[in-house]
């Protein structure tokens, strides 16, 4: 099987997919975290498990996915930019690295 380096658009697409998938998978955790943060001193929830049970009981399981669309879009865009720039920078730095023949001899007798 032949291998090749990915080009910039391919790297950006992979980053977007990875970011979107991560955003989708972590959305329920973000919903729980947000609910716990905004409860303030009211202490509506006794902890993480109580928060999950209350959300599911009062609003149904789909409530754990509230805001998934904007979150997936936002994190997907961020992943695309980050991964695209990361791979471009790695390629740029690798091209500037001296080869073994170009490196000065650093052995000391």
N, CA, C and O atoms as CSV, one atom per row, in Angstrom:
chain,resi,resn,atom,element,x,y,z
A,1,UNK,N,N,0.847,-1.179,0.000
A,1,UNK,CA,C,0.000,0.000,0.000
A,1,UNK,C,C,0.894,1.246,0.000
A,1,UNK,O,O,1.805,1.369,0.819
A,2,UNK,N,N,0.628,2.133,-0.901
A,2,UNK,CA,C,1.411,3.373,-1.007
A,2,UNK,C,C,0.918,4.379,0.018
A,2,UNK,O,O,-0.284,4.520,0.247
A,3,UNK,N,N,1.872,5.078,0.633
A,3,UNK,CA,C,1.519,6.131,1.580
A,3,UNK,C,C,1.990,7.460,1.028
A,3,UNK,O,O,2.994,7.536,0.320
A,4,UNK,N,N,1.248,8.513,1.364
A,4,UNK,CA,C,1.630,9.843,0.931
A,4,UNK,C,C,1.253,10.830,2.013
A,4,UNK,O,O,0.413,10.541,2.866
A,5,UNK,N,N,1.873,11.990,1.977
A,5,UNK,CA,C,1.507,13.054,2.903
A,5,UNK,C,C,0.183,13.653,2.454
A,5,UNK,O,O,-0.085,13.777,1.259
A,6,UNK,N,N,-0.632,14.017,3.418
A,6,UNK,CA,C,-1.911,14.649,3.104
A,6,UNK,C,C,-1.690,16.113,2.771
A,6,UNK,O,O,-0.784,16.754,3.304
A,7,UNK,N,N,-2.524,16.634,1.884
A,7,UNK,CA,C,-2.411,18.052,1.546
A,7,UNK,C,C,-3.219,18.878,2.551
A,7,UNK,O,O,-3.928,18.326,3.393
A,8,UNK,N,N,-3.106,20.193,2.454
A,8,UNK,CA,C,-3.740,21.086,3.437
A,8,UNK,C,C,-5.258,20.911,3.529
A,8,UNK,O,O,-5.779,20.819,4.641
A,9,UNK,N,N,-5.994,20.860,2.406
A,9,UNK,CA,C,-7.446,20.661,2.530
A,9,UNK,C,C,-7.808,19.325,3.186
A,9,UNK,O,O,-8.770,19.248,3.950
A,10,UNK,N,N,-7.037,18.272,2.886
A,10,UNK,CA,C,-7.312,16.975,3.510
A,10,UNK,C,C,-7.074,17.043,5.015
A,10,UNK,O,O,-7.867,16.514,5.794
A,11,UNK,N,N,-5.985,17.692,5.426
A,11,UNK,CA,C,-5.716,17.856,6.858
A,11,UNK,C,C,-6.818,18.659,7.532
A,11,UNK,O,O,-7.229,18.331,8.645
A,12,UNK,N,N,-7.297,19.697,6.881
A,12,UNK,CA,C,-8.362,20.521,7.445
A,12,UNK,C,C,-9.655,19.714,7.587
A,12,UNK,O,O,-10.358,19.847,8.589
A,13,UNK,N,N,-9.966,18.895,6.611
A,13,UNK,CA,C,-11.182,18.067,6.668
A,13,UNK,C,C,-11.084,17.050,7.798
A,13,UNK,O,O,-12.052,16.831,8.527
A,14,UNK,N,N,-9.923,16.430,7.942
A,14,UNK,CA,C,-9.735,15.466,9.026
A,14,UNK,C,C,-9.866,16.165,10.377
A,14,UNK,O,O,-10.493,15.631,11.292
A,15,UNK,N,N,-9.281,17.353,10.508
A,15,UNK,CA,C,-9.403,18.116,11.748
A,15,UNK,C,C,-10.839,18.494,12.051
A,15,UNK,O,O,-11.276,18.432,13.201
A,16,UNK,N,N,-11.578,18.888,11.012
A,16,UNK,CA,C,-12.985,19.253,11.199
A,16,UNK,C,C,-13.797,18.041,11.648
A,16,UNK,O,O,-14.631,18.146,12.548
A,17,UNK,N,N,-13.555,16.904,11.027
A,17,UNK,CA,C,-14.277,15.684,11.397
A,17,UNK,C,C,-13.964,15.289,12.836
A,17,UNK,O,O,-14.866,14.961,13.606
A,18,UNK,N,N,-12.687,15.321,13.195
A,18,UNK,CA,C,-12.284,14.960,14.559
A,18,UNK,C,C,-12.904,15.926,15.575
A,18,UNK,O,O,-13.389,15.502,16.624
A,19,UNK,N,N,-12.886,17.214,15.260
A,19,UNK,CA,C,-13.473,18.200,16.161
A,19,UNK,C,C,-14.976,18.023,16.295
A,19,UNK,O,O,-15.518,18.084,17.399
A,20,UNK,N,N,-15.647,17.804,15.177
A,20,UNK,CA,C,-17.096,17.623,15.200
A,20,UNK,C,C,-17.483,16.375,16.000
A,20,UNK,O,O,-18.427,16.405,16.790
A,21,UNK,N,N,-16.761,15.302,15.792
A,21,UNK,CA,C,-17.041,14.062,16.513
A,21,UNK,C,C,-16.814,14.254,18.017
A,21,UNK,O,O,-17.618,13.813,18.839
A,22,UNK,N,N,-15.725,14.908,18.353
A,22,UNK,CA,C,-15.434,15.185,19.763
A,22,UNK,C,C,-16.522,16.057,20.377
A,22,UNK,O,O,-16.975,15.801,21.493
A,23,UNK,N,N,-16.938,17.086,19.647
A,23,UNK,CA,C,-18.000,17.965,20.139
A,23,UNK,C,C,-19.296,17.220,20.379
A,23,UNK,O,O,-19.973,17.445,21.382
A,24,UNK,N,N,-19.642,16.329,19.458
A,24,UNK,CA,C,-20.890,15.564,19.589
A,24,UNK,C,C,-20.826,14.613,20.785
A,24,UNK,O,O,-21.782,14.511,21.555
A,25,UNK,N,N,-19.703,13.923,20.935
A,25,UNK,CA,C,-19.571,12.937,22.011
A,25,UNK,C,C,-19.570,13.608,23.382
A,25,UNK,O,O,-20.105,13.056,24.344
A,26,UNK,N,N,-18.979,14.783,23.473
A,26,UNK,CA,C,-18.859,15.439,24.780
A,26,UNK,C,C,-20.012,16.396,25.106
A,26,UNK,O,O,-20.010,17.016,26.169
A,27,UNK,N,N,-20.981,16.522,24.219
A,27,UNK,CA,C,-22.106,17.427,24.475
A,27,UNK,C,C,-22.856,17.104,25.768
A,27,UNK,O,O,-23.141,18.022,26.537
A,28,UNK,N,N,-23.186,15.844,26.037
A,28,UNK,CA,C,-23.873,15.585,27.312
A,28,UNK,C,C,-23.055,16.030,28.532
A,28,UNK,O,O,-23.617,16.533,29.505
A,29,UNK,N,N,-21.753,15.847,28.481
A,29,UNK,CA,C,-20.903,16.291,29.594
A,29,UNK,C,C,-20.947,17.806,29.733
A,29,UNK,O,O,-20.958,18.335,30.844
A,30,UNK,N,N,-20.973,18.498,28.602
A,30,UNK,CA,C,-21.028,19.955,28.628
A,30,UNK,C,C,-22.371,20.444,29.184
A,30,UNK,O,O,-22.416,21.419,29.934
A,31,UNK,N,N,-23.455,19.769,28.815
A,31,UNK,CA,C,-24.780,20.131,29.339
A,31,UNK,C,C,-24.792,19.967,30.859
A,31,UNK,O,O,-25.261,20.849,31.579
A,32,UNK,N,N,-24.278,18.841,31.340
A,32,UNK,CA,C,-24.246,18.584,32.781
A,32,UNK,C,C,-23.386,19.630,33.491
A,32,UNK,O,O,-23.796,20.187,34.510
A,33,UNK,N,N,-22.201,19.894,32.954
A,33,UNK,CA,C,-21.297,20.893,33.551
A,33,UNK,C,C,-21.970,22.257,33.624
A,33,UNK,O,O,-21.888,22.943,34.643
A,34,UNK,N,N,-22.631,22.645,32.547
A,34,UNK,CA,C,-23.293,23.956,32.505
A,34,UNK,C,C,-24.423,24.029,33.517
A,34,UNK,O,O,-24.568,25.034,34.214
A,35,UNK,N,N,-25.224,22.974,33.606
A,35,UNK,CA,C,-26.328,22.970,34.567
A,35,UNK,C,C,-25.799,23.088,36.000
A,35,UNK,O,O,-26.365,23.814,36.817
A,36,UNK,N,N,-24.723,22.379,36.297
A,36,UNK,CA,C,-24.151,22.443,37.647
A,36,UNK,C,C,-23.573,23.827,37.935
A,36,UNK,O,O,-23.648,24.310,39.064
A,37,UNK,N,N,-23.002,24.460,36.923
A,37,UNK,CA,C,-22.395,25.782,37.115
A,37,UNK,C,C,-23.439,26.867,37.336
A,37,UNK,O,O,-23.257,27.742,38.183
A,38,UNK,N,N,-24.525,26.817,36.586
A,38,UNK,CA,C,-25.505,27.905,36.653
A,38,UNK,C,C,-26.500,27.748,37.794
A,38,UNK,O,O,-27.302,28.651,38.034
A,39,UNK,N,N,-26.466,26.624,38.501
A,39,UNK,CA,C,-27.419,26.464,39.601
A,39,UNK,C,C,-27.126,27.419,40.752
A,39,UNK,O,O,-28.008,27.719,41.556
A,40,UNK,N,N,-25.879,27.898,40.829
A,40,UNK,CA,C,-25.533,28.855,41.874
A,40,UNK,C,C,-25.734,28.284,43.257
A,40,UNK,O,O,-25.469,27.106,43.499
A,41,UNK,N,N,-26.198,29.109,44.151
A,41,UNK,CA,C,-26.393,28.671,45.540
A,41,UNK,C,C,-27.738,27.965,45.731
A,41,UNK,O,O,-28.040,27.503,46.831
A,42,UNK,N,N,-28.532,27.879,44.687
A,42,UNK,CA,C,-29.834,27.217,44.786
A,42,UNK,C,C,-29.680,25.723,45.047
A,42,UNK,O,O,-30.581,25.090,45.597
A,43,UNK,N,N,-28.539,25.158,44.654
A,43,UNK,CA,C,-28.282,23.721,44.839
A,43,UNK,C,C,-29.445,22.856,44.357
A,43,UNK,O,O,-29.959,22.001,45.078
A,44,UNK,N,N,-29.831,23.111,43.126
A,44,UNK,CA,C,-30.903,22.334,42.503
A,44,UNK,C,C,-30.494,20.871,42.376
A,44,UNK,O,O,-31.331,19.976,42.487
A,45,UNK,N,N,-29.202,20.630,42.144
A,45,UNK,CA,C,-28.689,19.270,41.977
A,45,UNK,C,C,-27.737,18.941,43.111
A,45,UNK,O,O,-26.989,19.801,43.576
A,46,UNK,N,N,-27.766,17.683,43.557
A,46,UNK,CA,C,-26.891,17.249,44.649
A,46,UNK,C,C,-25.516,16.818,44.138
A,46,UNK,O,O,-24.586,16.652,44.927
A,47,UNK,N,N,-25.387,16.640,42.847
A,47,UNK,CA,C,-24.126,16.206,42.258
A,47,UNK,C,C,-24.343,15.820,40.808
A,47,UNK,O,O,-25.409,16.062,40.242
A,48,UNK,N,N,-23.326,15.221,40.213
A,48,UNK,CA,C,-23.368,14.882,38.779
A,48,UNK,C,C,-24.485,13.878,38.491
A,48,UNK,O,O,-25.288,14.083,37.581
A,49,UNK,N,N,-24.535,12.794,39.268
A,49,UNK,CA,C,-25.528,11.756,38.980
A,49,UNK,C,C,-26.954,12.254,39.206
A,49,UNK,O,O,-27.864,11.902,38.454
A,50,UNK,N,N,-27.146,13.062,40.226
A,50,UNK,CA,C,-28.457,13.652,40.468
A,50,UNK,C,C,-28.846,14.581,39.323
A,50,UNK,O,O,-30.007,14.624,38.915
A,51,UNK,N,N,-27.878,15.315,38.814
A,51,UNK,CA,C,-28.126,16.218,37.685
A,51,UNK,C,C,-28.594,15.423,36.465
A,51,UNK,O,O,-29.576,15.789,35.819
A,52,UNK,N,N,-27.888,14.334,36.153
A,52,UNK,CA,C,-28.256,13.500,35.000
A,52,UNK,C,C,-29.649,12.922,35.194
A,52,UNK,O,O,-30.482,12.990,34.291
A,53,UNK,N,N,-29.905,12.356,36.366
A,53,UNK,CA,C,-31.220,11.758,36.639
A,53,UNK,C,C,-32.340,12.791,36.546
A,53,UNK,O,O,-33.404,12.507,35.996
A,54,UNK,N,N,-32.107,13.973,37.076
A,54,UNK,CA,C,-33.132,15.027,37.050
A,54,UNK,C,C,-33.410,15.483,35.613
A,54,UNK,O,O,-34.565,15.650,35.222
A,55,UNK,N,N,-32.358,15.680,34.844
A,55,UNK,CA,C,-32.544,16.094,33.443
A,55,UNK,C,C,-33.336,15.043,32.687
A,55,UNK,O,O,-34.286,15.374,31.977
A,56,UNK,N,N,-32.957,13.776,32.831
A,56,UNK,CA,C,-33.645,12.702,32.100
A,56,UNK,C,C,-35.096,12.574,32.568
A,56,UNK,O,O,-35.997,12.401,31.748
A,57,UNK,N,N,-35.322,12.658,33.856
A,57,UNK,CA,C,-36.672,12.512,34.409
A,57,UNK,C,C,-37.584,13.678,34.005
A,57,UNK,O,O,-38.736,13.471,33.623
A,58,UNK,N,N,-37.058,14.898,34.095
A,58,UNK,CA,C,-37.913,16.077,33.862
A,58,UNK,C,C,-37.979,16.521,32.400
A,58,UNK,O,O,-38.987,17.079,31.965
A,59,UNK,N,N,-36.904,16.275,31.641
A,59,UNK,CA,C,-36.860,16.783,30.265
A,59,UNK,C,C,-36.700,15.687,29.213
A,59,UNK,O,O,-36.915,15.930,28.025
A,60,UNK,N,N,-36.327,14.493,29.641
A,60,UNK,CA,C,-36.108,13.394,28.715
A,60,UNK,C,C,-34.656,13.329,28.259
A,60,UNK,O,O,-33.936,14.326,28.319
A,61,UNK,N,N,-34.226,12.151,27.802
A,61,UNK,CA,C,-32.832,11.965,27.375
A,61,UNK,C,C,-32.338,12.939,26.294
A,61,UNK,O,O,-31.167,13.319,26.311
A,62,UNK,N,N,-33.211,13.355,25.347
A,62,UNK,CA,C,-32.707,14.298,24.331
A,62,UNK,C,C,-32.194,15.618,24.911
A,62,UNK,O,O,-31.428,16.326,24.257
A,63,UNK,N,N,-32.616,15.952,26.138
A,63,UNK,CA,C,-32.157,17.202,26.760
A,63,UNK,C,C,-30.641,17.189,26.988
A,63,UNK,O,O,-30.017,18.247,27.069
A,64,UNK,N,N,-30.055,16.000,27.091
A,64,UNK,CA,C,-28.602,15.911,27.268
A,64,UNK,C,C,-27.849,16.323,26.002
A,64,UNK,O,O,-26.635,16.525,26.035
A,65,UNK,N,N,-28.567,16.445,24.897
A,65,UNK,CA,C,-27.940,16.837,23.630
A,65,UNK,C,C,-28.283,18.273,23.225
A,65,UNK,O,O,-28.050,18.674,22.085
A,66,UNK,N,N,-28.832,19.034,24.155
A,66,UNK,CA,C,-29.171,20.427,23.833
A,66,UNK,C,C,-27.934,21.191,23.410
A,66,UNK,O,O,-26.894,21.121,24.064
A,67,UNK,N,N,-28.052,21.918,22.320
A,67,UNK,CA,C,-26.948,22.720,21.820
A,67,UNK,C,C,-25.934,21.958,21.001
A,67,UNK,O,O,-24.853,22.477,20.726
A,68,UNK,N,N,-26.254,20.729,20.599
A,68,UNK,CA,C,-25.277,19.908,19.874
A,68,UNK,C,C,-24.918,20.522,18.518
A,68,UNK,O,O,-23.764,20.439,18.097
A,69,UNK,N,N,-25.870,21.127,17.839
A,69,UNK,CA,C,-25.605,21.686,16.508
A,69,UNK,C,C,-24.537,22.768,16.527
A,69,UNK,O,O,-23.515,22.629,15.855
A,70,UNK,N,N,-24.748,23.841,17.281
A,70,UNK,CA,C,-23.735,24.896,17.329
A,70,UNK,C,C,-22.399,24.398,17.890
A,70,UNK,O,O,-21.335,24.826,17.443
A,71,UNK,N,N,-22.463,23.494,18.869
A,71,UNK,CA,C,-21.229,22.972,19.475
A,71,UNK,C,C,-20.411,22.183,18.448
A,71,UNK,O,O,-19.199,22.367,18.339
A,72,UNK,N,N,-21.080,21.308,17.700
A,72,UNK,CA,C,-20.385,20.516,16.675
A,72,UNK,C,C,-19.806,21.437,15.606
A,72,UNK,O,O,-18.672,21.244,15.168
A,73,UNK,N,N,-20.565,22.418,15.193
A,73,UNK,CA,C,-20.085,23.359,14.177
A,73,UNK,C,C,-18.875,24.137,14.681
A,73,UNK,O,O,-17.863,24.234,13.987
A,74,UNK,N,N,-18.976,24.689,15.879
A,74,UNK,CA,C,-17.907,25.515,16.442
A,74,UNK,C,C,-16.625,24.711,16.656
A,74,UNK,O,O,-15.547,25.141,16.247
A,75,UNK,N,N,-16.741,23.551,17.292
A,75,UNK,CA,C,-15.554,22.740,17.565
A,75,UNK,C,C,-15.013,22.136,16.273
A,75,UNK,O,O,-13.804,21.944,16.148
A,76,UNK,N,N,-15.878,21.833,15.317
A,76,UNK,CA,C,-15.426,21.324,14.024
A,76,UNK,C,C,-14.595,22.359,13.276
A,76,UNK,O,O,-13.554,22.030,12.707
A,77,UNK,N,N,-15.049,23.600,13.276
A,77,UNK,CA,C,-14.296,24.679,12.628
A,77,UNK,C,C,-12.949,24.858,13.329
A,77,UNK,O,O,-11.915,24.994,12.675
A,78,UNK,N,N,-12.969,24.859,14.656
A,78,UNK,CA,C,-11.724,24.991,15.412
A,78,UNK,C,C,-10.761,23.861,15.126
A,78,UNK,O,O,-9.562,24.091,14.967
A,79,UNK,N,N,-11.274,22.635,15.059
A,79,UNK,CA,C,-10.427,21.479,14.752
A,79,UNK,C,C,-9.821,21.572,13.371
A,79,UNK,O,O,-8.665,21.201,13.166
A,80,UNK,N,N,-10.591,22.062,12.433
A,80,UNK,CA,C,-10.100,22.232,11.059
A,80,UNK,C,C,-8.940,23.209,11.022
A,80,UNK,O,O,-7.904,22.934,10.417
A,81,UNK,N,N,-9.115,24.339,11.664
A,81,UNK,CA,C,-8.058,25.365,11.679
A,81,UNK,C,C,-6.835,24.856,12.425
A,81,UNK,O,O,-5.714,24.952,11.925
A,82,UNK,N,N,-7.048,24.314,13.624
A,82,UNK,CA,C,-5.927,23.856,14.449
A,82,UNK,C,C,-5.137,22.754,13.744
A,82,UNK,O,O,-3.916,22.847,13.619
A,83,UNK,N,N,-5.830,21.714,13.285
A,83,UNK,CA,C,-5.135,20.585,12.676
A,83,UNK,C,C,-4.462,20.989,11.365
A,83,UNK,O,O,-3.351,20.547,11.072
A,84,UNK,N,N,-5.137,21.830,10.578
A,84,UNK,CA,C,-4.534,22.300,9.328
A,84,UNK,C,C,-3.251,23.072,9.577
A,84,UNK,O,O,-2.249,22.846,8.898
A,85,UNK,N,N,-3.272,23.980,10.542
A,85,UNK,CA,C,-2.075,24.777,10.854
A,85,UNK,C,C,-1.000,23.908,11.485
A,85,UNK,O,O,0.180,24.071,11.175
A,86,UNK,N,N,-1.380,22.993,12.359
A,86,UNK,CA,C,-0.409,22.095,12.992
A,86,UNK,C,C,0.362,21.298,11.943
A,86,UNK,O,O,1.591,21.244,11.982
A,87,UNK,N,N,-0.346,20.690,11.024
A,87,UNK,CA,C,0.313,19.863,10.012
A,87,UNK,C,C,1.155,20.701,9.050
A,87,UNK,O,O,2.230,20.267,8.636
A,88,UNK,N,N,0.685,21.884,8.693
A,88,UNK,CA,C,1.477,22.775,7.835
A,88,UNK,C,C,2.761,23.200,8.533
A,88,UNK,O,O,3.823,23.247,7.912
A,89,UNK,N,N,2.665,23.508,9.812
A,89,UNK,CA,C,3.838,23.920,10.583
A,89,UNK,C,C,4.828,22.776,10.714
A,89,UNK,O,O,6.033,22.980,10.572
A,90,UNK,N,N,4.329,21.568,10.986
A,90,UNK,CA,C,5.219,20.408,11.078
A,90,UNK,C,C,5.963,20.174,9.764
A,90,UNK,O,O,7.162,19.895,9.758
A,91,UNK,N,N,5.236,20.293,8.657
A,91,UNK,CA,C,5.858,20.093,7.347
A,91,UNK,C,C,6.911,21.168,7.083
A,91,UNK,O,O,7.998,20.870,6.588
A,92,UNK,N,N,6.586,22.418,7.416
A,92,UNK,CA,C,7.515,23.532,7.218
A,92,UNK,C,C,8.786,23.325,8.043
A,92,UNK,O,O,9.895,23.486,7.533
A,93,UNK,N,N,8.623,22.970,9.305
A,93,UNK,CA,C,9.788,22.775,10.176
A,93,UNK,C,C,10.625,21.566,9.742
A,93,UNK,O,O,11.851,21.591,9.846
A,94,UNK,N,N,9.973,20.524,9.263
A,94,UNK,CA,C,10.704,19.340,8.798
A,94,UNK,C,C,11.547,19.678,7.568
A,94,UNK,O,O,12.643,19.140,7.405
A,95,UNK,N,N,11.054,20.550,6.713
A,95,UNK,CA,C,11.813,20.948,5.525
A,95,UNK,C,C,13.018,21.792,5.890
A,95,UNK,O,O,14.009,21.794,5.158
A,96,UNK,N,N,12.960,22.507,6.999
A,96,UNK,CA,C,14.062,23.372,7.421
A,96,UNK,C,C,15.107,22.633,8.244
A,96,UNK,O,O,16.214,23.135,8.444
A,97,UNK,N,N,14.760,21.442,8.722
A,97,UNK,CA,C,15.680,20.673,9.553
A,97,UNK,C,C,16.854,20.201,8.699
A,97,UNK,O,O,16.651,19.650,7.618
A,98,UNK,N,N,18.064,20.412,9.171
A,98,UNK,CA,C,19.218,19.950,8.394
A,98,UNK,C,C,19.286,18.420,8.379
A,98,UNK,O,O,18.932,17.757,9.354
A,99,UNK,N,N,19.741,17.890,7.270
A,99,UNK,CA,C,19.912,16.443,7.167
A,99,UNK,C,C,21.187,16.051,7.902
A,99,UNK,O,O,21.939,16.920,8.342
A,100,UNK,N,N,21.435,14.760,8.038
A,100,UNK,CA,C,22.628,14.292,8.744
A,100,UNK,C,C,23.910,14.811,8.092
A,100,UNK,O,O,24.874,15.137,8.785
A,101,UNK,N,N,23.920,14.888,6.765
A,101,UNK,CA,C,25.105,15.367,6.057
A,101,UNK,C,C,25.354,16.847,6.290
A,101,UNK,O,O,26.498,17.298,6.231
A,102,UNK,N,N,24.299,17.611,6.553
A,102,UNK,CA,C,24.425,19.048,6.725
A,102,UNK,C,C,24.741,19.447,8.175
A,102,UNK,O,O,25.159,20.577,8.427
A,103,UNK,N,N,24.545,18.539,9.110
A,103,UNK,CA,C,24.765,18.863,10.525
A,103,UNK,C,C,26.268,18.957,10.818
A,103,UNK,O,O,27.060,18.160,10.315
A,104,UNK,N,N,26.638,19.922,11.620
A,104,UNK,CA,C,28.064,20.027,11.988
A,104,UNK,C,C,28.436,18.866,12.899
A,104,UNK,O,O,27.605,18.352,13.648
A,105,UNK,N,N,29.689,18.466,12.821
A,105,UNK,CA,C,30.179,17.384,13.643
A,105,UNK,C,C,30.309,17.893,15.087
A,105,UNK,O,O,31.073,18.822,15.351
A,106,UNK,N,N,29.574,17.294,16.005
A,106,UNK,CA,C,29.571,17.779,17.380
A,106,UNK,C,C,30.356,16.874,18.320
A,106,UNK,O,O,30.319,17.073,19.534
A,107,UNK,N,N,31.070,15.881,17.781
A,107,UNK,CA,C,31.865,14.992,18.629
A,107,UNK,C,C,33.105,15.727,19.114
A,107,UNK,O,O,33.797,16.398,18.348
A,108,UNK,N,N,33.359,15.584,20.374
A,108,UNK,CA,C,34.544,16.186,20.966
A,108,UNK,C,C,35.465,15.078,21.452
A,108,UNK,O,O,35.013,14.146,22.118
A,109,UNK,N,N,36.746,15.164,21.130
A,109,UNK,CA,C,37.713,14.137,21.580
A,109,UNK,C,C,38.314,14.485,22.895
A,109,UNK,O,O,39.140,13.735,23.414
